[in-house]
């Protein structure tokens, strides 16, 4: 992180990187790995080999010397595992250290594996942040693509396919989780800088249900966004096929759509469920109403970094003091309040675990209110999100 920050901010103190290097080197176990903290703030639930690979790669990113034993151990384990995430970290490490022949051999295997299973089917055992689903897929592909761009024999067709696929997975300005978004952006920026040539201009064409609706000509070196709007007359009730074509120079493009829905359809694959219930459906201004919140892990395995977003009806207020009190009692790890939504973060949930807490809300303004929908998901697997109806209440004058 500090190395990447140096590229956009000139005042990063080099001592920060040196201290981090020294700390990590001091955690070596003498066997080619690193001692890991398995306590409250550690990574007890994941595989040591994964973290050994990630730490070794991170050290190689800042030109750390004397890590040959760790490099050999992580390379041997990555090859034996046939795990694309760890193999990509190993390849990048060897490129960083100038071991081009070994890096190329690893990259050859990586590219063959991706071509065999298909870009959309790329997975790994896990990542350093316990990524799942799309985030795991995007993060693994991003590391693989970064390794490919270090090679003088890059498979440009496969690389182009990977970058187009990752762009297609963009949603709400993100590429899955925080970590997968960071890695996707790192890869796409490198791709744009090194793989794309300045074009002579071109044209964007927007098709809806195979009918050309709008087109837009852009000049050489254009970087501005193009907003296609007023499309409602071209849309049918139900399914629509929207397609954007480019003509002329190659450009990195992102296509985003936005729409509103009061209550999204539930995802039946979600591992979490959250439910809320108010003590009363009718109350008076000045009264206190309790809200019960229940978060459940449906699966017979531990879940890392679960979170719940609780809708609070607009006519009720949520005192901050009780949230601080609940946090001190470790009912949850962190909380945020955004508009009338309470966001709760948990470190983990055991298999089939149920978490319950009670909030006390004060009726402030008379009226009929319905809270925003509740949702629950794993921080690193946002696409598997549970949606549930928000609570409703009527507040009368006292």
N, C-alpha and C positions, 0 to 999 in steps of 0.2 A: 504493500500500500504506500509506504513512504517513497519508494522508488518511483512509482507511478505518479505520485503527487509532485515529485520534482520536475516532471515534464510540464506542469501547468502552473507551478508556484515556485519562485526562485529562493524563497527564504526558509526552506526546510533545513534544519540544522543537521549536518552530516553526523554529528554525535548521536543522534537518535538512531540512525541506521547501524552505527557501530555498536551501540549498547544492545540493540536487538540481536545483532550477529553474535556478540559475545554471550548473551544469555542463552541463545539456542545452541551454540557450540558447547556451552557448559552443561547442557542437558543430554549430551551424548552418553550412550550406555556402554560404549566400547565394543559393541557387537555389530555396529553398522546401523543402529537405530537410535531413538531418542526416548528418554524417560518422559512419561506422560502423566499429567495430573488427572486423577480419576475422581476427584472430589466434586463439590457442588458446581464449580465453574470449569470443570474439565470436560474431557471427551470420552467418558467411560463406556459409552454405548457403541462405539464404532471400532473399526479394525485398526490395530497399531500400524500395520503395513501401509495403510492409506495415509496416515499422518506422517509416517517416516518419509514417504514419497513426496508429500506436499512440502514438508519442511526442507527437505534436501533441494527440491526445485527452487523454493524461495531463497535459500542461501546462494544457489547458483546464479539467481537473477541479479544479485549484487556482487558478483565476482568473488565469492568467498573461497579462500584457498584451504587446502588440507582436509577436504571432505571425501577423499577417494573411497575410503571404506564404506561410507554411507551411500555413495553413488553406486558402488558395486552391489551392495545389498539390495537397494531399492530397484536396480535394474534387473537383477536375478529374480526377485519376487514378482515384478511386474510382468516379465516374460512368462513366468510359470503360471501366473494368474489369468493371462490373456484378457485382462481387464483394460478396456480402452482408455479409461480415465488415468489409471496409473501408468500405462504404457506411454501415453501422450506426455505426462509429466516427466517420465524418464527420457523420452526423446528430446524434449525441450532442455532438460538438464545437460544432456551431452552436447547439444548445440551451443549452449551457454559456455561450456567448458572447452569448446574447440575440438571435441571428439566426433568429428563429422562422420566418419565411417560407421561408427556404432549408432549414431543418431539416424543415419540413412537406413540402416538395417531395421531399426525399430519402426521408422516411418513406413517402410515398405510393407511391413506386417499390418500396421494400423490402416493404411489405405486399402489393402486387400480385404481386411475384415469389414470395413465400412461398405465397400463395394458389394461384398457378399450378402450382407444382411439388409442393406439399404439405409440411407441417411435417417429416415423417420423411425427406424427400429433400433437405433444406436442407444444402448444403455450401459450402465456400469453397476458394480456392486453398491457403491455409494460415493459420496464426495466428502470433502472436508467439512461441509456444513449440513450433512445429512439430507442432501437434495433428493426429491422424488419426482416422478412423472416428467412433465415438460421441462422443469428446471434441471433435472438430472440429464436429460437428453441434450438440452441446449448447452449446458456447462461442459459436458464431455465433448461435444462436437466443436465447441469453441477452442478448447485446449488442443484438439486434434488439428484444427485449421491453423492455429498459431504455429504448431510444429511444421505443418506443411509449408507455410510461408517462409520458414527458415531454410528450406531446401532449394538447391539450384535445379533440382529435377522435379519440381512441383507438378502434380497432376492438376492442371488448371481447370479441366472439365469438372473434376470432383470438387475442387475448391469452390468453383463458381456455384455448383449445386448446393454445397453446404451453406454458403452465405445467403443464397436466395431462400433456402429453407428456413434459416434462422430469422431472417427478416419477416417471413410469413407467420412466425410464431409471436410476433410483437402484439401486445395487448395493453391498452391503457398506458402507453408510453413505456412499458416495461417488457422484459423478456423473461417472465417468470419471477423468481425470487430475486433478492438483492444481489446475491453472489452470481447467479446465472446472468443477470442483467449486466453486471460489471464485466464479466468475461466476454459476453456477446458484444458489448460495445468496444472492448479492447480489440477483439478480433476484427470487427467491422471497420474500425478506424484504421487498423493496419492494412486491411484489404483495400480500402479506398485509397490509402496513401501509396501503396506499393503495386497494386494490381491493376488499377484503373488508369487509363490514359485520358488526358484532357480531350474532350470531344469537340466536334464542330457544330454542336447544337443538334436539335432533334425535335421530336413531337411525342406528346402523350395523348393517347386515345382512350376514352372511357366508354365501355359498352355495358348496357344493362339488358339482360335477356337477349344478348347477341344483336342488339340495336345500338349503333353508334350514337351516343347522346351528346358528348362534348369532346373537343380536342383542344390541345394547347401546345403552341410552339415555344421552345426555349432556345436561348442563344448559347454560344460557347462559354463554358465555365459557369453556367447558371447554377445557383444553389438555393434559390428561393423555394418556399413551399407553394404548392398549387392546391387551392381549395375548390373542389367541385361541389356546387350546392344547387338548390332548387331542383332536386331529383325526384321529388314525390310523384309528379305526373307519370314518371316512367316505371314506377314500382307497382307490382301486382300484390294482391292479398295472398299471403302465404310465401312460398319459396321464390327467391329471386337470385339470378346469377349475375354478379358484378365482376367485370374484368377490366384491367388496365393494361394497355399495350404501349411499348416504347419503340420508337423508330429513330435511327440515327446512332449517336454515340452511346456507349454503355454508361449507365448511371446507377448508383445505389439508390433504390427507392423504397419507401415504406407506405403501405396503404392502410388507413385506419378508418373505421366506421364507428358511429356513436348512435345509440338509441336509448330510450327509457322504457322501463317496465316496473310496475308497482311491486311485483313479487316474482323474482326469477324462478324458473323451473328447478326443482331440487335435483342434485346429482346423486344417483343411487349408489355410486361407488365411494362416496365420502366415508372416511373412517371416523368422523366426529359428528355429533348431533348436539345442538344447543336449544334449550327451551326456556321460556320465561313465562311467569304467571303473576298477575297483580292480585293483591289481597282483596281489593274491591274494584268493581267496574264503575261505581258511582261514588263520588266523594265531594266534599266541600272545600272551598278555598281555605287554606290554613291548616288543613288536616294532613297527617302523615300516612302514606300508603306504602306497604312493603311489597317488594318485587323479589320473587324467588328466581334464581338463575341456576340452571343445571347443565353441565357440560359432560358428555359421555364419550368414552372411547369404545367404539363398537368392535374393535378387532382384538384378537388374542395375542397382542404384541405391544411392546412399548412404543409410544409415539413421541418424537422429538419436536420441540417448539410448537405446540398447539396454541391456537389463539381463538378468541371469541369476540364478536362485535355485537354489542347489545343496543338495541334501539330504545331510547327513552322518550315517552310521549312528551310533546312540546310544552304542555301545560304544567309539567312537573319539574322540579329542580332536584339536582343530585349534589348533596353537600360533599366537598372535597375531603373533609376531615375523616369521613368514614372510609373512603378509599385508602387514605394513608394508613388508617388503623388496620384495615384488611391486609394491606401489603406487608405491614410489620408482622402480622400473624402468619405470613406466607400463604395466604389464600390464593395469591397469584404473584408473579415475579415483578411485572411492571403494568402500568396502565396509561392510557391516553384518553382525552376527551376531545372529540371533533364534532362541532355543532351539537346535535342531540344524540350522539352515539358514544358509547363507552367501549373502548378497545382494551381487552384484557390479554396479557401475554403470560404464558406458562412455560416453565423450563421443559417439562416432560409430563407424560401421563403413562401410568403402568397399564398393562393389559387389562381390558374391561373395566378400567377405573371410572368412577363417577365423581365429579367435583360439584359441590353445591355451595352457594353463598346467598345471602339476603341483603338487598339494598333497601334503604329507607328514603322515600322520595316525598317531597313536600309539594302539595297542590298550591299553585301560585296564581293561575289565571283561569277564569271560568271558560268553558267551551267543551266541545267534543274533539278528542284527539286520538290519532292512531300513530304508533311509533314506527319508525323505519324498520325494515325487515332485519331480523337477526341473522347472523352467519357465523360459521365456524369452519376452520380449516387448519392445515399444517402450514407454518410460515414458509416452508420450502416446497410446498406442493399446492399452490394457490388454486390450480384448476379444479381440484376435487373439493368443492366448497359446498357446505350444507347451507340451505336457505330456509328460514322459518318465519312465519307471520309475526309481526310486531304486536305488542300489547295495545289494547284499546281502553279508554277511560272517558267518563263524562265528569266534568268538574262544575259544580253549581256554586252560586254565590252563597256566602255564609249568612 
